[in-house]
Amino acid sequence: MLEFSFEIIDETKINIQYKYGSQLFNFNLFWSNGHWTLHPFDGILIENRDMCSLIVADLLKNKDFHVMLAKEKIMLSHLRTTVNLQPDEPEQFEVNPRIDDRSYQGDDGLMSYIENHSFEEILQQEQQQIHARVDFFQEIIQKMFMEGIGPEDPDFSKVQSIIRIYKDTFDRLGNINDNHMGDYNNKRW
């Protein structure tokens, strides 16, 4: 049995299996919002963050993993994880930062941001972020289903609810530009 194996699903998704001890663990490496993110899919890892941190840290040191990243032109230094690798620090899940890599500070930065982006551009960016979240949770629910977890499971139902909420939000954001919102079409906010 191999210690590390992977399957390229498409240009934005790679499924990974990694052997730690005598157990195989599944991960998903996915492209979202300009970054590659590594996410665990086994319930034991999701429920036990300390163990998950250990296994992810070990995977990040694996030479075969490094070679796979290099072949796929993924920079290890730019790789994100949904797992906190430093247990002493508070856990942070930053898969999709709120304003992407556009940084603004205080009122001056916010005004600069508003002046340099149309409402349509900002709305489109929000829709892209929500679309990425829908894709992310659909991958989770697919994996749950493949592992025999179905609609009778409370967590499965919760993930389904999250997907519905994001899809509804995506549709509602799309309707904003379809409706006439006053006589302010040419003005910034």
MODELLER restraints for C-alpha pairs under 7 A, 6 or more apart:
rsr = mdl.restraints
at = mdl.atoms
rsr.add(forms.Gaussian(group=physical.xy_distance, feature=features.Distance(at['CA:3:A'], at['CA:18:A']), mean=5.69, stdev=0.5))
rsr.add(forms.Gaussian(group=physical.xy_distance, feature=features.Distance(at['CA:3:A'], at['CA:19:A']), mean=4.64, stdev=0.5))
rsr.add(forms.Gaussian(group=physical.xy_distance, feature=features.Distance(at['CA:4:A'], at['CA:17:A']), mean=5.79, stdev=0.5))
rsr.add(forms.Gaussian(group=physical.xy_distance, feature=features.Distance(at['CA:4:A'], at['CA:18:A']), mean=4.61, stdev=0.5))
rsr.add(forms.Gaussian(group=physical.xy_distance, feature=features.Distance(at['CA:4:A'], at['CA:19:A']), mean=6.28, stdev=0.5))
rsr.add(forms.Gaussian(group=physical.xy_distance, feature=features.Distance(at['CA:4:A'], at['CA:64:A']), mean=6.74, stdev=0.5))
rsr.add(forms.Gaussian(group=physical.xy_distance, feature=features.Distance(at['CA:5:A'], at['CA:16:A']), mean=5.89, stdev=0.5))
rsr.add(forms.Gaussian(group=physical.xy_distance, feature=features.Distance(at['CA:5:A'], at['CA:17:A']), mean=5.23, stdev=0.5))
rsr.add(forms.Gaussian(group=physical.xy_distance, feature=features.Distance(at['CA:5:A'], at['CA:18:A']), mean=6.59, stdev=0.5))
rsr.add(forms.Gaussian(group=physical.xy_distance, feature=features.Distance(at['CA:6:A'], at['CA:14:A']), mean=6.77, stdev=0.5))
rsr.add(forms.Gaussian(group=physical.xy_distance, feature=features.Distance(at['CA:6:A'], at['CA:15:A']), mean=5.54, stdev=0.5))
rsr.add(forms.Gaussian(group=physical.xy_distance, feature=features.Distance(at['CA:6:A'], at['CA:16:A']), mean=4.27, stdev=0.5))
rsr.add(forms.Gaussian(group=physical.xy_distance, feature=features.Distance(at['CA:6:A'], at['CA:17:A']), mean=6.03, stdev=0.5))
rsr.add(forms.Gaussian(group=physical.xy_distance, feature=features.Distance(at['CA:7:A'], at['CA:14:A']), mean=5.68, stdev=0.5))
rsr.add(forms.Gaussian(group=physical.xy_distance, feature=features.Distance(at['CA:7:A'], at['CA:15:A']), mean=5.16, stdev=0.5))
rsr.add(forms.Gaussian(group=physical.xy_distance, feature=features.Distance(at['CA:7:A'], at['CA:16:A']), mean=6.47, stdev=0.5))
rsr.add(forms.Gaussian(group=physical.xy_distance, feature=features.Distance(at['CA:8:A'], at['CA:14:A']), mean=4.45, stdev=0.5))
rsr.add(forms.Gaussian(group=physical.xy_distance, feature=features.Distance(at['CA:8:A'], at['CA:15:A']), mean=6.40, stdev=0.5))
rsr.add(forms.Gaussian(group=physical.xy_distance, feature=features.Distance(at['CA:9:A'], at['CA:15:A']), mean=6.99, stdev=0.5))
rsr.add(forms.Gaussian(group=physical.xy_distance, feature=features.Distance(at['CA:12:A'], at['CA:30:A']), mean=5.39, stdev=0.5))
rsr.add(forms.Gaussian(group=physical.xy_distance, feature=features.Distance(at['CA:12:A'], at['CA:31:A']), mean=4.81, stdev=0.5))
rsr.add(forms.Gaussian(group=physical.xy_distance, feature=features.Distance(at['CA:13:A'], at['CA:29:A']), mean=5.78, stdev=0.5))
rsr.add(forms.Gaussian(group=physical.xy_distance, feature=features.Distance(at['CA:13:A'], at['CA:30:A']), mean=4.49, stdev=0.5))
rsr.add(forms.Gaussian(group=physical.xy_distance, feature=features.Distance(at['CA:13:A'], at['CA:31:A']), mean=6.58, stdev=0.5))
rsr.add(forms.Gaussian(group=physical.xy_distance, feature=features.Distance(at['CA:14:A'], at['CA:28:A']), mean=5.86, stdev=0.5))
rsr.add(forms.Gaussian(group=physical.xy_distance, feature=features.Distance(at['CA:14:A'], at['CA:29:A']), mean=5.02, stdev=0.5))
rsr.add(forms.Gaussian(group=physical.xy_distance, feature=features.Distance(at['CA:14:A'], at['CA:30:A']), mean=6.34, stdev=0.5))
rsr.add(forms.Gaussian(group=physical.xy_distance, feature=features.Distance(at['CA:15:A'], at['CA:27:A']), mean=5.95, stdev=0.5))
rsr.add(forms.Gaussian(group=physical.xy_distance, feature=features.Distance(at['CA:15:A'], at['CA:28:A']), mean=4.69, stdev=0.5))
rsr.add(forms.Gaussian(group=physical.xy_distance, feature=features.Distance(at['CA:15:A'], at['CA:29:A']), mean=6.28, stdev=0.5))
rsr.add(forms.Gaussian(group=physical.xy_distance, feature=features.Distance(at['CA:16:A'], at['CA:26:A']), mean=5.69, stdev=0.5))
rsr.add(forms.Gaussian(group=physical.xy_distance, feature=features.Distance(at['CA:16:A'], at['CA:27:A']), mean=4.97, stdev=0.5))
rsr.add(forms.Gaussian(group=physical.xy_distance, feature=features.Distance(at['CA:16:A'], at['CA:28:A']), mean=5.99, stdev=0.5))
rsr.add(forms.Gaussian(group=physical.xy_distance, feature=features.Distance(at['CA:17:A'], at['CA:24:A']), mean=6.27, stdev=0.5))
rsr.add(forms.Gaussian(group=physical.xy_distance, feature=features.Distance(at['CA:17:A'], at['CA:25:A']), mean=5.50, stdev=0.5))
rsr.add(forms.Gaussian(group=physical.xy_distance, feature=features.Distance(at['CA:17:A'], at['CA:26:A']), mean=4.66, stdev=0.5))
rsr.add(forms.Gaussian(group=physical.xy_distance, feature=features.Distance(at['CA:17:A'], at['CA:27:A']), mean=6.30, stdev=0.5))
rsr.add(forms.Gaussian(group=physical.xy_distance, feature=features.Distance(at['CA:18:A'], at['CA:24:A']), mean=5.47, stdev=0.5))
rsr.add(forms.Gaussian(group=physical.xy_distance, feature=features.Distance(at['CA:18:A'], at['CA:25:A']), mean=5.22, stdev=0.5))
rsr.add(forms.Gaussian(group=physical.xy_distance, feature=features.Distance(at['CA:18:A'], at['CA:26:A']), mean=6.54, stdev=0.5))
rsr.add(forms.Gaussian(group=physical.xy_distance, feature=features.Distance(at['CA:19:A'], at['CA:25:A']), mean=6.19, stdev=0.5))
rsr.add(forms.Gaussian(group=physical.xy_distance, feature=features.Distance(at['CA:20:A'], at['CA:55:A']), mean=6.80, stdev=0.5))
rsr.add(forms.Gaussian(group=physical.xy_distance, feature=features.Distance(at['CA:25:A'], at['CA:42:A']), mean=6.35, stdev=0.5))
rsr.add(forms.Gaussian(group=physical.xy_distance, feature=features.Distance(at['CA:26:A'], at['CA:40:A']), mean=6.21, stdev=0.5))
rsr.add(forms.Gaussian(group=physical.xy_distance, feature=features.Distance(at['CA:26:A'], at['CA:41:A']), mean=5.53, stdev=0.5))
rsr.add(forms.Gaussian(group=physical.xy_distance, feature=features.Distance(at['CA:26:A'], at['CA:42:A']), mean=6.01, stdev=0.5))
rsr.add(forms.Gaussian(group=physical.xy_distance, feature=features.Distance(at['CA:27:A'], at['CA:38:A']), mean=6.77, stdev=0.5))
rsr.add(forms.Gaussian(group=physical.xy_distance, feature=features.Distance(at['CA:27:A'], at['CA:39:A']), mean=5.52, stdev=0.5))
rsr.add(forms.Gaussian(group=physical.xy_distance, feature=features.Distance(at['CA:27:A'], at['CA:40:A']), mean=4.39, stdev=0.5))
rsr.add(forms.Gaussian(group=physical.xy_distance, feature=features.Distance(at['CA:27:A'], at['CA:41:A']), mean=5.41, stdev=0.5))
rsr.add(forms.Gaussian(group=physical.xy_distance, feature=features.Distance(at['CA:28:A'], at['CA:38:A']), mean=5.80, stdev=0.5))
rsr.add(forms.Gaussian(group=physical.xy_distance, feature=features.Distance(at['CA:28:A'], at['CA:39:A']), mean=5.23, stdev=0.5))
rsr.add(forms.Gaussian(group=physical.xy_distance, feature=features.Distance(at['CA:28:A'], at['CA:40:A']), mean=6.40, stdev=0.5))
rsr.add(forms.Gaussian(group=physical.xy_distance, feature=features.Distance(at['CA:29:A'], at['CA:36:A']), mean=6.53, stdev=0.5))
rsr.add(forms.Gaussian(group=physical.xy_distance, feature=features.Distance(at['CA:29:A'], at['CA:37:A']), mean=5.50, stdev=0.5))
rsr.add(forms.Gaussian(group=physical.xy_distance, feature=features.Distance(at['CA:29:A'], at['CA:38:A']), mean=4.48, stdev=0.5))
rsr.add(forms.Gaussian(group=physical.xy_distance, feature=features.Distance(at['CA:29:A'], at['CA:39:A']), mean=6.36, stdev=0.5))
rsr.add(forms.Gaussian(group=physical.xy_distance, feature=features.Distance(at['CA:30:A'], at['CA:36:A']), mean=5.47, stdev=0.5))
rsr.add(forms.Gaussian(group=physical.xy_distance, feature=features.Distance(at['CA:30:A'], at['CA:37:A']), mean=5.41, stdev=0.5))
rsr.add(forms.Gaussian(group=physical.xy_distance, feature=features.Distance(at['CA:30:A'], at['CA:38:A']), mean=6.69, stdev=0.5))
rsr.add(forms.Gaussian(group=physical.xy_distance, feature=features.Distance(at['CA:31:A'], at['CA:37:A']), mean=6.41, stdev=0.5))
rsr.add(forms.Gaussian(group=physical.xy_distance, feature=features.Distance(at['CA:32:A'], at['CA:132:A']), mean=6.21, stdev=0.5))
rsr.add(forms.Gaussian(group=physical.xy_distance, feature=features.Distance(at['CA:33:A'], at['CA:96:A']), mean=6.95, stdev=0.5))
rsr.add(forms.Gaussian(group=physical.xy_distance, feature=features.Distance(at['CA:35:A'], at['CA:79:A']), mean=6.95, stdev=0.5))
rsr.add(forms.Gaussian(group=physical.xy_distance, feature=features.Distance(at['CA:36:A'], at['CA:79:A']), mean=5.39, stdev=0.5))
rsr.add(forms.Gaussian(group=physical.xy_distance, feature=features.Distance(at['CA:36:A'], at['CA:80:A']), mean=6.12, stdev=0.5))
rsr.add(forms.Gaussian(group=physical.xy_distance, feature=features.Distance(at['CA:37:A'], at['CA:79:A']), mean=5.94, stdev=0.5))
rsr.add(forms.Gaussian(group=physical.xy_distance, feature=features.Distance(at['CA:37:A'], at['CA:80:A']), mean=4.53, stdev=0.5))
rsr.add(forms.Gaussian(group=physical.xy_distance, feature=features.Distance(at['CA:37:A'], at['CA:81:A']), mean=5.17, stdev=0.5))
rsr.add(forms.Gaussian(group=physical.xy_distance, feature=features.Distance(at['CA:38:A'], at['CA:80:A']), mean=6.15, stdev=0.5))
rsr.add(forms.Gaussian(group=physical.xy_distance, feature=features.Distance(at['CA:38:A'], at['CA:81:A']), mean=4.59, stdev=0.5))
rsr.add(forms.Gaussian(group=physical.xy_distance, feature=features.Distance(at['CA:38:A'], at['CA:82:A']), mean=6.45, stdev=0.5))
rsr.add(forms.Gaussian(group=physical.xy_distance, feature=features.Distance(at['CA:39:A'], at['CA:81:A']), mean=6.06, stdev=0.5))
rsr.add(forms.Gaussian(group=physical.xy_distance, feature=features.Distance(at['CA:39:A'], at['CA:82:A']), mean=5.53, stdev=0.5))
rsr.add(forms.Gaussian(group=physical.xy_distance, feature=features.Distance(at['CA:40:A'], at['CA:46:A']), mean=6.85, stdev=0.5))
rsr.add(forms.Gaussian(group=physical.xy_distance, feature=features.Distance(at['CA:45:A'], at['CA:51:A']), mean=6.46, stdev=0.5))
rsr.add(forms.Gaussian(group=physical.xy_distance, feature=features.Distance(at['CA:45:A'], at['CA:52:A']), mean=4.75, stdev=0.5))
rsr.add(forms.Gaussian(group=physical.xy_distance, feature=features.Distance(at['CA:53:A'], at['CA:83:A']), mean=6.32, stdev=0.5))
rsr.add(forms.Gaussian(group=physical.xy_distance, feature=features.Distance(at['CA:53:A'], at['CA:84:A']), mean=6.43, stdev=0.5))
rsr.add(forms.Gaussian(group=physical.xy_distance, feature=features.Distance(at['CA:53:A'], at['CA:85:A']), mean=5.11, stdev=0.5))
rsr.add(forms.Gaussian(group=physical.xy_distance, feature=features.Distance(at['CA:57:A'], at['CA:85:A']), mean=6.62, stdev=0.5))
rsr.add(forms.Gaussian(group=physical.xy_distance, feature=features.Distance(at['CA:59:A'], at['CA:65:A']), mean=7.00, stdev=0.5))
rsr.add(forms.Gaussian(group=physical.xy_distance, feature=features.Distance(at['CA:69:A'], at['CA:75:A']), mean=6.76, stdev=0.5))
rsr.add(forms.Gaussian(group=physical.xy_distance, feature=features.Distance(at['CA:69:A'], at['CA:76:A']), mean=6.99, stdev=0.5))
rsr.add(forms.Gaussian(group=physical.xy_distance, feature=features.Distance(at['CA:82:A'], at['CA:93:A']), mean=5.39, stdev=0.5))
rsr.add(forms.Gaussian(group=physical.xy_distance, feature=features.Distance(at['CA:82:A'], at['CA:94:A']), mean=6.99, stdev=0.5))
rsr.add(forms.Gaussian(group=physical.xy_distance, feature=features.Distance(at['CA:82:A'], at['CA:95:A']), mean=6.63, stdev=0.5))
rsr.add(forms.Gaussian(group=physical.xy_distance, feature=features.Distance(at['CA:83:A'], at['CA:93:A']), mean=7.00, stdev=0.5))
rsr.add(forms.Gaussian(group=physical.xy_distance, feature=features.Distance(at['CA:84:A'], at['CA:91:A']), mean=5.48, stdev=0.5))
rsr.add(forms.Gaussian(group=physical.xy_distance, feature=features.Distance(at['CA:84:A'], at['CA:92:A']), mean=6.47, stdev=0.5))
rsr.add(forms.Gaussian(group=physical.xy_distance, feature=features.Distance(at['CA:104:A'], at['CA:110:A']), mean=5.68, stdev=0.5))
rsr.add(forms.Gaussian(group=physical.xy_distance, feature=features.Distance(at['CA:115:A'], at['CA:188:A']), mean=6.96, stdev=0.5))
rsr.add(forms.Gaussian(group=physical.xy_distance, feature=features.Distance(at['CA:118:A'], at['CA:188:A']), mean=6.62, stdev=0.5))
rsr.add(forms.Gaussian(group=physical.xy_distance, feature=features.Distance(at['CA:127:A'], at['CA:170:A']), mean=5.86, stdev=0.5))
rsr.add(forms.Gaussian(group=physical.xy_distance, feature=features.Distance(at['CA:127:A'], at['CA:173:A']), mean=6.94, stdev=0.5))
rsr.add(forms.Gaussian(group=physical.xy_distance, feature=features.Distance(at['CA:130:A'], at['CA:166:A']), mean=6.30, stdev=0.5))
rsr.add(forms.Gaussian(group=physical.xy_distance, feature=features.Distance(at['CA:130:A'], at['CA:170:A']), mean=6.27, stdev=0.5))
rsr.add(forms.Gaussian(group=physical.xy_distance, feature=features.Distance(at['CA:134:A'], at['CA:163:A']), mean=5.69, stdev=0.5))
rsr.add(forms.Gaussian(group=physical.xy_distance, feature=features.Distance(at['CA:134:A'], at['CA:166:A']), mean=6.14, stdev=0.5))
rsr.add(forms.Gaussian(group=physical.xy_distance, feature=features.Distance(at['CA:134:A'], at['CA:167:A']), mean=6.83, stdev=0.5))
rsr.add(forms.Gaussian(group=physical.xy_distance, feature=features.Distance(at['CA:137:A'], at['CA:159:A']), mean=6.73, stdev=0.5))
rsr.add(forms.Gaussian(group=physical.xy_distance, feature=features.Distance(at['CA:137:A'], at['CA:163:A']), mean=6.37, stdev=0.5))
rsr.add(forms.Gaussian(group=physical.xy_distance, feature=features.Distance(at['CA:141:A'], at['CA:156:A']), mean=6.73, stdev=0.5))
rsr.add(forms.Gaussian(group=physical.xy_distance, feature=features.Distance(at['CA:141:A'], at['CA:159:A']), mean=6.65, stdev=0.5))
rsr.add(forms.Gaussian(group=physical.xy_distance, feature=features.Distance(at['CA:149:A'], at['CA:156:A']), mean=6.93, stdev=0.5))
rsr.add(forms.Gaussian(group=physical.xy_distance, feature=features.Distance(at['CA:150:A'], at['CA:156:A']), mean=6.18, stdev=0.5))
rsr.add(forms.Gaussian(group=physical.xy_distance, feature=features.Distance(at['CA:151:A'], at['CA:157:A']), mean=5.74, stdev=0.5))
